Amino acid sequence: MSILKKAACLLTASVLALPAVGPFVSASSAAAANAVSIEEYGAIPDDGLDDLAAIRQAVLAAKASGKSVYVPPGTFLYNDVIVLDGVDLFGEGESSILRSTNPQRQAVQLAGSNSDLSKVKLTTVPVSNRLSSSVSARVHVLPEAANFTVKETVIEGGSSAGIIVYGMNGAITNNTVRDTLADGIHITGGSMNIRVEQNTARNTGDDMIAVVSYEKNGTWVKNVKIANNDVSGGHARGITVSGGSDVSIEDNRIADTGGAGVFVASEGSYQTYEVRNLKIARNTITRDSRNASIPEKGGIRLQATYKEPSISNAIIEQNTIVDSADSGILILGSASIQALIVRNQILDPANHGIHLLKTVTGTFNFAGNRVQGEGGYPFYNQSQAQVSSDLPNSALPGGGEEEGALAARGTPRIDGAIDDVWSNSTPLPLNVDANGTTGTVRIAWDETALYYLFEMKDATPNAKASEEHNDSVEVWVDELNAKNGTRTVGDYQLRVGYDGALSSAVRGFDLSRVTRAVVPRDGGYTAEFAVPYTALSPQAGDTIGFNASANDDSDGDGRRNTYLSWVDKNLPYWADTRVYGEVTLDN
């Protein structure tokens, strides 16, 4: 401890020894009389020096004496995690500030039984790089934590999630989380019996509230109540359940989300469990799906792409969905769903009121839903699922990309000059984005490789970042047309940037075997590349599963503005090979 802090400690002790001169003015101050103040151990507010040692000593003293830890008004710095093991820590609200100076280890960790964090403000030095470790979250509830609470705390900024929970029998209430680089509140790791109520989330870097059950954790997140929260302005989804059991989402206000207002899924890309016993009721969802670069859109989105069944015993009732930039209720994927969807009000969706895409399977009961001001149709069911609905269906089963696409046999030279062999391949059109960017894709084949040609119409091609944030083209290939769902042998994704850079989401994919050429031209660019087979021994007449997509950074800020696709953009081709189109190797 520094000499200054030792002196301050003695001075503080002397002052505390003086007779009281009047009553305390707040409940927190009154409680402080039965608490250990971090100032007693040398923490000095607003001095610009690190207070971690003093805070840790105060926590140890509080635990030993059965008291709480008090954070007085002022800003106190800390450069490593603070662990509360069966200890309460509280302050005077937003005036009691714990400021992290180490973005890699920002967490206040709750461990043991009956730990409580309340009435403080957690801030940070400026951060720009998103991290994924639990210790970089602002509050980290450890797996062994039980009977914990996080309440009336303000979290402002952070390199990872605001609150990440692995514990059981806990409550997260009346907190404010804003400007984190990852999720606002994230419940995972087999957590159970958790209440998330009356919190406010603003401008989080990913989902605002999320329940995620990873298979690697060995069990579901169970019995979570998410109620009466106010979330707005997040980069991705409002409230997410990606695997979970007995989860309720009720009476929340969700607005201005980049992606879906409420997102429910079993995801192969993240290997999450199925969702079972789900209730989504009386939520108000306003202006969802505002970020064109986020693929998971819809007011309420059910996405079944992994486990079978993916979503079972789901009840979606009495929600109000206003001004969706896509469909009010959007259902997609190829694994089965069982859902009751009743008495919802959907106003002014840009696309359909309720939309079931063609690959959807399962059993659905729709009743008493009201749709007004839709850009498409009130009820648009392209699937062959078992559907009961009192709204008439405006779509025939099927739809999407055209049938009978052919890949020409031949060996084009990879130089961007477009050999004659390409003229025998079916042109596969990408959709047109709001800026007029579009393109066509062709495939050729021989005994050694598949060949791809993208002719992109793009008024502002840019390469100022990397991967999907550059203007780039992508292929999604199921060589054996196995339609496994998650990627397996013979499946790959490959991205070619406007700058010629190669990248893939497939771990271990050998980019060195890819030959490519990217050539700028008037009004756009051409990308031509060859990929040797990974599993297929090709013969004329074979059919491959396929999709093509492209990314567009239209304003040159180094962030993707939107994306294009051959198959329906709402089909989750990035997570489910069963929704790919088909292309036949022609002779």
C-alpha angles and dihedrals in degrees: 000000000000121000090245092052092046089052091047089050091054092045092049091049090051093050091048089053092060120098115268113261099197146346123296113257102219141038089244091053091048090051089049089071088070094041140079110249117217087225089067088067098047106277110146120193122233096001096119092236128118115266099184096111092051092047092050092048090050091051091051092048092048092051092048092050098038092244135126129251117248124207109197123207115292138066118291121188126218130178103192140033122300114215122207107192107181089332132119120222121191142159143177096288123258092355091066102075129185107190120196117217095182114066090191094060109027101135130127097204125209115206138161122018130324099007116161135191117190147153100012134112120231114204134166145205110264113292130193107164116078115227130195105202120112092233090059090060116097094236120022119188106200123224092251093053116113136174092015132155134201109187144158091004126139118217114193117183131338142171093242137008123340096226124004118187131200098155139092138243096020142143129213106188142161095359129141119219121183142162099009118153093229135026121333097222119005123187115192146123098077094305114172140190097021128159118203105184140158095357126146122219125185134180099346118176093237134002116350096218122008139179110195126178110192118196089224088068091059099229146047128266101249139199103006123165116200107184143156095001124148113216128171143159102020121158094234132012129348102223121000134193110185101171121343145133128234097002122161126195108189140163096354127149111224122180145164097008123172091222135011120342091225118012122194122180153136102225126203092193089062096027096233127169124252122274116244135175097015128168124192109179142161096353122149112220117186130181099352126173097035097148110078091198093063111087098197100083138158136088090261113008125194110192119183109185109133130021122050110259095022100186123018135177095008119167117195112180145156096001121149115218116186131185099351113184087219130017122329094231115017122187122187148146132078105261118088128274129192112199144156110211113183144157097003121151117219118186129187102343113178091227127018130336093230120006129186112187122222099260095054117122134181138061125308134179116195119184138156096005116149123207126185135172096012121171091215125015133319092239122016115176115177093165135095093223121130100270131177114188138160088206114082117247114243096191135067115229113273128029133141126096121012123268126240101040112172134204113211120233112239145085112260120198110248101232105105092251095114109234122218092257090077092065090073093057124090111253108234110206123220118213119262118249126214091268093054094255112149140133148181129246131206132187130209130180145194134169094286109037152005115245126208131197123190118187103191127196104205126150093196112033110181138182105183100129133019144271115355092356090068122071098270145147128233139196124204110197136186099185094187093040086229094150091211094158099227116054116275138155111340095017124114146155121212131183126199116192128215085249090053094254115150125216139159138191089216110099111234096012107155105236091176090074092059120098116199145167127193116192125185115223138171109299096004143340144278123232119192124176144160126218120190114229117271098194112348125100094198129223130174109271095033115133124217128197110240149170132174126204139171136204125222127201092184098172098043096237094129094254127102111253097188144336137228131217142188095216118052107299090229093060107099095235091155089064108026126049090192091075094056120116121239132246123189122217102238126206 
